[in-house]
Amino acid sequence: MGSTTASVRTGAPGSPRERCLTMATVNPHVKAVEYAVRGPIVTRAGDLERALRQGQNQSFTEVIKANIGDAHAMGQQPITFLRQVVALCCFPELLESPSFPDDAKQRAQRILQDCGGQSLGSYSASQGVECIRRDIADYITHRDQGVPSDWNNIYLTTGASDGIMSILKLIVSGQGSSRTGVMIPIPQYPLYSAAISELEAVHINYYLDEDHCWALDIEELQRAYLTAKQQCQPRVLCIINPGNPTGRTLGFVTLGLTGGFLVYQDNVYALDCRFHSFKKVLYEMGPEYFNNVELASFHSTSKGYTGECGFRGGYMEVLNMDPQVEAQLVKLLSVRLCPPVPGQAAMDVIVNPPKVHEPSYAQFTKEKNSVLDVLAHKAMLTERILNSVPGIKCNPVQGAMYAFPQIFIPPRAIQEAQSRSLAPDMLYCLKLLEETGICVVPGSGFGQREGTFHFRLDMNTLELYSNIMLT
């Protein structure tokens, strides 16, 4: 096949038309967005991969992508029951097959009955499939030991990111000193800083305490809040639990600082830790808080024992939102029609897994526990291996799938980085990539205290990078 090129011309023949979209005219807030997880170091990793395929000699035989938490790409096996239910929903003819267990068939039939034309290919309501929203509310009530959840407060989303962006779009307003401020933990997942830049909100950084295993410090929250009030209106407090990139799991803490929370998902496997939802915390603080604090919490299919990143399934529960504002949220969500319905089906399996008396329970439980045991083992090994490398210090990893070790960079290396207009940990990560093939993300992309340097890596690549790190 040949190639085709086209150019639009106006005026005299042969004179090219001036481009409408250039770096001078592109939205400046888009230019301000940075997303380190897929930034320039990942581009360089792609170049090295292509060079290896073309037979070019390197000091390594493969590029190890420890930069992103893509569990299945790194070998984590899917949960059979989840795939069975989604397969049955996608191809209902399989409902007649004896190869699928009855409990998977029952769930698929129930989901399909709530879909238009009983097809997963139809649009759902903008808030999501009703029976799935009801299942999520039941799951939350059980998770929080009886604290009630109303399915009308549940919204299915395209991963957690979609819900977070929707809430931020709803809440960002004002100009000058009345502009919305968003409190985010440092270090933080770059989605938050990117979204804040895109929406032209005000970044309010509060620092986690690295010396105490990335603990959340109430006095630091108050410092950040009071300082920010001088230049903006703090309206959102974002908390990531378990931490990304730190892997820290928060203990039972009481928070009554400001009017909104953004919280993440139950993804904890350390033996001495458990997940505490902020909704349950508010409930135990009493009606004054539980009935008034506006809380948005998020969960997704992407991490934990399922690791189903590609389905882009997720949900958010929104509490104590003004009914008129809630109508605006539904309107905003309706613009994107609906989240992917297969992702909604996958989310349903997570919140409605096999019960003890059902035929798939034994296999499901075995697979789930196997994944969580492996993650817990990798967390301990990752901490041990990294702490055995000179110049690296790593806190314990309690949840999520990442480690965020501190690296101690010599002054001459810092000077070299500065002469090349690079952050010192970016130079470190580039050299690590060029010399070993290991692709990690510099801590400067997540935020860190001045004078400290880090990188984030995905623990699922442990077997691949451990031998290299120790040699």
Secondary structure by P-SEA (a helix, b strand, c coil): cbbbbbbbbccccccccccccccccccccccccccccccaaaaaaaaaaaaaaacccccccccccccccccccccccccaaaaaaaaaaacccccccccccaaaaaaaaaaaaacccccccccccccccaaaaaaaaaaaaaaacccccccccccccccaaaaaaaaaaacccccccccbbbbbcccccaaaaaaaaaabbbbbbbbccccccccccaaaaaaaaaaacccccccbbbbbcccccccccccccccccccbbbbbbcccccccbbbbbaaaaaaaaccccccccccccccccccccccccccccbbbbbccccaaaaaaaaaaaaaaccccaaaaaaaaaaaccccccccaaaaaaaaaaaaaaaaaaaaaaaaaaaaacccccccccccccbbbbbbbbcaaaaaaaaaacccaaaaaaaaaaacccbbbbccccccccccccbbbbbccccccccccccc
